[in-house]
Amino acid sequence: MIKKHNLAVAFPEFEEKIHTLKVEDNHFKILFDKYDQLDHEVYRVETDSEPASDDTLNDLRVQRVRLKDEIYEYLNKN
């Protein structure tokens, strides 16, 4: 089943912190928005709403994982 990768679901222990940082921390808001946009793009490709090559899809997935790792580190440090 193809689904979106919501950060609050991925990091339930940080759900409140994610909401707070989105509102109060501009750097986190930028990271969050980038992740959300990238996740939406991956979802569109995976559901064939926006056809793309396998290489393109894999590249998008790698970008999403790297950004998710960066967000996780940020959540742990702040």
Backbone torsions as a table, in degrees:
resi	resn	phi	psi	omega
1	MET	NA	128.9	-179.8
2	ILE	-87.2	129.5	179.8
3	LYS	-145.7	164.1	176.0
4	LYS	-78.2	157.4	-177.5
5	HIS	-108.7	77.4	-178.5
6	ASN	-67.1	133.6	-178.5
7	LEU	-64.2	-36.8	179.5
8	ALA	-65.6	-30.9	176.6
9	VAL	-77.8	-39.6	179.6
10	ALA	-67.1	-36.2	-178.4
11	PHE	-125.5	67.9	-176.1
12	PRO	-60.2	-27.9	179.4
13	GLU	-69.4	-15.0	-179.5
14	PHE	-112.9	13.5	-174.2
15	GLU	-55.0	-48.8	178.8
16	GLU	-64.9	-42.4	-179.0
17	LYS	-64.1	-38.7	178.1
18	ILE	-59.9	-47.1	179.8
19	HIS	-61.6	-46.6	-178.7
20	THR	-62.5	-47.1	-178.9
21	LEU	-65.8	-34.9	177.4
22	LYS	-58.8	-35.6	-177.1
23	VAL	-85.2	-37.7	-169.4
24	GLU	-104.6	-16.0	-172.8
25	ASP	-122.7	108.4	-175.8
26	ASN	-61.5	-40.6	179.6
27	HIS	-62.0	-44.7	178.7
28	PHE	-64.1	-40.0	179.3
29	LYS	-58.9	-40.7	177.9
30	ILE	-64.1	-46.3	177.5
31	LEU	-60.1	-45.7	-179.3
32	PHE	-60.3	-46.7	-179.6
33	ASP	-63.7	-40.3	177.0
34	LYS	-61.9	-44.8	179.8
35	TYR	-62.4	-46.3	-179.0
36	ASP	-60.4	-43.5	179.2
37	GLN	-64.5	-45.1	179.9
38	LEU	-64.6	-43.0	178.7
39	ASP	-62.0	-40.7	178.2
40	HIS	-64.0	-40.1	178.6
41	GLU	-64.3	-43.7	177.1
42	VAL	-60.6	-44.7	-180.0
43	TYR	-59.8	-43.9	179.5
44	ARG	-62.1	-40.0	179.5
45	VAL	-69.8	-44.2	-178.6
46	GLU	-63.5	-31.4	-180.0
47	THR	-93.0	7.9	179.5
48	ASP	63.0	19.3	173.6
49	SER	-72.5	-27.9	179.3
50	GLU	-136.4	92.0	-177.6
51	PRO	-58.3	141.3	177.9
52	ALA	-155.7	161.6	179.4
53	SER	-71.3	162.7	176.4
54	ASP	-61.1	-37.9	178.5
55	ASP	-62.3	-42.3	178.8
56	THR	-63.8	-45.0	179.1
57	LEU	-62.2	-44.0	178.8
58	ASN	-63.0	-39.5	177.7
59	ASP	-62.8	-43.8	178.3
60	LEU	-62.6	-40.7	179.3
61	ARG	-64.7	-40.4	178.2
62	VAL	-63.9	-43.7	177.4
63	GLN	-59.3	-42.1	-179.5
64	ARG	-64.4	-42.8	179.4
65	VAL	-64.1	-43.7	179.2
66	ARG	-62.5	-42.4	179.1
67	LEU	-67.7	-38.3	177.2
68	LYS	-62.2	-41.6	176.3
69	ASP	-61.9	-42.4	178.8
70	GLU	-63.4	-41.7	178.3
71	ILE	-64.6	-41.7	179.0
72	TYR	-60.7	-44.7	177.9
73	GLU	-61.8	-41.8	-179.9
74	TYR	-63.7	-41.4	178.9
75	LEU	-63.4	-37.8	179.5
76	ASN	-70.7	-31.2	-176.2
77	LYS	-88.3	-20.0	-174.8
78	ASN	-115.6	NA	NA
